[in-house]
Amino acid sequence: MTRTVYVNGEYLPENEAKVSIFDRGFLFADAVYEVTSVLDGKLIDFEGHAVRLERSLNELDMPSPCTKDELLEIHRKLVELNGIEEGLVYLQVSRGSDGDRDFVFPSADTPPSLVLFTQNKPGLADSPAAKKGAKIISIEDIRWGRRDIKTVQLLYPSMGKMMAKKAGCDDAWLIEDGHVTEGTSNNAYYVKNGKIVTRPLSNDILHGITRAAVLRLAEEAQMEIEERLFTIDEAKEADEAFTTSASAFVMPVVEIDGVALGDGTPGPIAKRLREIYLEESRKKAV
């Protein structure tokens, strides 16, 4: 079945969708994106993703292509047209094109490009990977310094995932100045003696929408949380660990650099947080 996608005001079959070869997202990775999960045919944390998108656009002096209400309508229509019960909606905004390649930004009246598409992911919530837990490796973090802006500059995170795959693992955590920043596409946490430890917000990490929701739910469940820098060696000595992201929710981590955490199975706090996050998200889905 051919998907229906959205490109600059039009709903099109995916094989008919086109953007200019001069689009700055293609030439310079001058673009930002968001990924919103769909459960039971409804959008999870849409408001948070819309707010973060606006922040990313503002940080790059990039105009917004439409209003939040219009964006919600596009998401809902794509979910409906493609019959998505569980899956993802990918959104990308680029600075557009004025018809040629130039390092200098195009004129302010150049319209941005807006592209959205869906991905059907049956079993997203009841993930076998979450029941097994992820094995990770640690690698050096050599990305640019503004990781808080959700840009499409994802080559190094992709390379990190391939390094993990080559090592027989699932993902990688990134290390800068001796401390864990985040995962290749997720925020990172470990648990020791019942306390959840994670890096505080700054320009060094993505301000995860799932991160914010999970930490709020953990606090409401009276779990102890400490936001501070931590090393990979601290994480290796943890009782358990996990990551959070919009597409994987709460993913338990069972091994770091070959060192098993706890008994080598998903820990109780990660499992509980995944459970309450999914329950709460479904209640508030739009």
N, C-alpha and C positions, 0 to 999 in steps of 0.2 A: 504494500500500500504506500502510495506517495504522500509524504507529509505536506500539509499546508504551512507555509512560513509567512512571515511578515517582513516586508522590505519597503521602508520609506513610504508608508501610507497604503500599501497594497498587500492583500492576501493572495499568495501565489503558490502553485505547485513548486516543490523544492527544486525541480529540474528546470524551472523557468526563472528562478531568482537570480538577479545580477546586481553587482555594485561595480563602480568604476575601478579600473586598474590604477587610477591615480588617487584612490581613497587613502587617506593618511593612516587609517587603521591597518591597511595592507602594507603600505610603504614604510611607516615609521612606528608601528604599534602605538599610534597616537589615538588610543581608544580605551574606554572603560567598559566593564561588564558586570552583570549580576546573574546569579543562578537561583531560582526560586523552586523549591520542591512542591510537588503536588501529591496530596494524599486524599483518597476518597473523592477525587475530582475537584478538590479545593486547594487554594494556594496557602502555603505555610509561611508565616512571617513576612507577608508582602509589604506591610508598612515599613518594617525595618530595612528591607532591601531598597525600597523607594527612597527613604531618607538617606541611606548610604550612597546610593547612586547620585543624588543631588549634591552630596558633599564631594564626591569624587570629581564630578563635573566642575564644581566651583573651584576646587584646588588646582585644576588644569585650565581655568578660564575658558571652559568649553560650554557653549549654550545648551540648554535643555531642549530636546526635540519635541516634547509635549508635556502636558500636565500629568500629575499623578493619577487623576481620575481616568484620563485617556489611556494611560499606561495599564491601569488595572483592567480596563475594558479590552485592550488588546490581549493581555494575558488570558483573560477568561474566554475570549473568543477562540484563541488558539487551542486552549485545553478542550473546548467543546468540539471544534472542527476536527481535531485529531483523536478524540475519544480517549483522553488521558485520564486514567483513574489513579495510577501511581507513576510518577516520573518527574521530569524537570522542565522548566522553561528557562531557556538561555536568552539573555538580552545583551546587546552590544550597541554602544553609541560611539561613533568616531567623529573626528573633527570635519569629516567630509572631504570634499575635493573642489578646487577651483579650476581643474582641467590640466594640471601639470604637476611635476615633482619639484618641491622646493623646501629647504629646511625651515624657512620662515613661515609662520602660520599664515593661512589664507586670510582674506579680509573678513572683518567681523560679521558681515552679512552673508557669509557662506553657510548654507544650511548643513547641520550635522547629519550624519547617516544613522538611521535606527533600524536594527535588524533583530528579529526574534525568531526562535524556533523551539519546538518541543522535543523531548526525548522520552520515549515510553520505557518505563523501568518497573515491570511487574515484580512484586516482592520487595520493593524498596524498604518498606518498614520492617518486614520480617526477614531481615538479611542474614543469610548463612555466614557471611564474613563477620558480622557482629557477634554471632554465637561462638565463633572460633577464636576471634581476636586477631589483631594485626601484629606482625613482626616488623620491626623497623631497624634501620641503620642510621648512623649519624654522619653528616657530611658538612663541609664548610659552607657558610652562607656568604655568597659573593654577589647577591642581588643589589640593585640600586637601593638608595637609602629611604625612599618613600613607599614602604610596603603598605602603609595605611591607605594609599590610593589604590583602588582595585582596578589596575590596568591590565591590558592583555599581554603584557610583557612576561610571558610564562615559559620561555625557553629553558631557563635554568631549573625551575620546578619540574618541568617535563624530564630534563636530564636526570634530576634527582630520583624521580620515580623509576627511570630506567636503570640507574645504579642499584637501586633497591631490588629491582626485578632480577638483575644479573647476579646479585648476592643471594637470591632465593628468598627474598623478603617482600613485604607489601608496600612499604613506604619509607621515607627518610625524614628525620628531624634535622633542622639546620642549626649550625653552631657559629656564633660570632663573638669574638673576644672571650672565648671560653664558656659562653652561656647559650642555652637553647633559645632560639627566637620563636620558631613555630615549625609546623610540618610543611611539606611541599604545597599542600592545598587545604590546610586545617590549622587550628590552634591546638597547642600541646599542654598537657597537664600530667602531674603524677600525684599519687596519694601515699602518704606515710602516716601511720598511727591515726588514721581517720581524717587527716587534714589534706585538703586539696590545695596544691601549689601550682600556680600558673604565672606567666610573665605579665606584668602590668601593661596597659595600653600606652602606646607611644607611636612615633613614626616608624618604629622598627618592625611592627607586626600589623597584620590586618585586624581591623576592629570587627571581629566576627559577629554576625547577627545571631547565629546559634550560640556563640560564646556568651553573649549578653543574656540570652534567655536561660541557658543552662546554669550560669552563675546565680541568676535571680532565683531559679527554682531550688538550687542547692542551699541558698541562704534561707529560703522559706521552709526547707526541710531541716533547718537547724544544723546543716553541715558546716564545718569549719573551713574557711577559705583564706589563703594567704597569697596575695599578688606580689611577686618579687622575682628577681633574676634567679635562675638556677642552672646548675651544670648538668651535663649528661651523666656524670658519675653519680650525682644525687639521684637522678631518675633511675639509674640501674639498681640502686639500693632500695627502691620504692616497693611498697606492698602491691601496688597496681598502678596503671597509667591509662590514659585515654586521649582521644582527640575529639574535636567537634568541628562540624562543617554543615553547610546547608544540604549537601547531597548525601552525607553519611550519618548525619545527626550526631549521636554519641558513639564513637567506635573504640571499644576496649583495645588496649595495647598489652600484649602478653610477653613480648621479648624485645630487648634493646641491645643492639650490637652483640647478639648471641647469648645475652644474659637473660634467663627466664625471670619474670617477675612473679612473686608469690609462688603459687603451685603451677604456673604456666597456663592458666585458664583465665577468662575474663573475671575481673574482680567485682565484688558486690556493689561498690559505690558506682562504678561505671555502668553496671547493669541497671541499677536503680535509677540513675539519672537518665539513661536512655528511655526507660519505661515511662517516667513521669514527663519527660520532654515530649514524647510522642502523644501521650494522653492529653497534655495541655495544648499542644499545637493543634491537634485535631479539633478541640473545642473552639479554638479561636480562628480556625482557617476561614478564608473568605472565597 
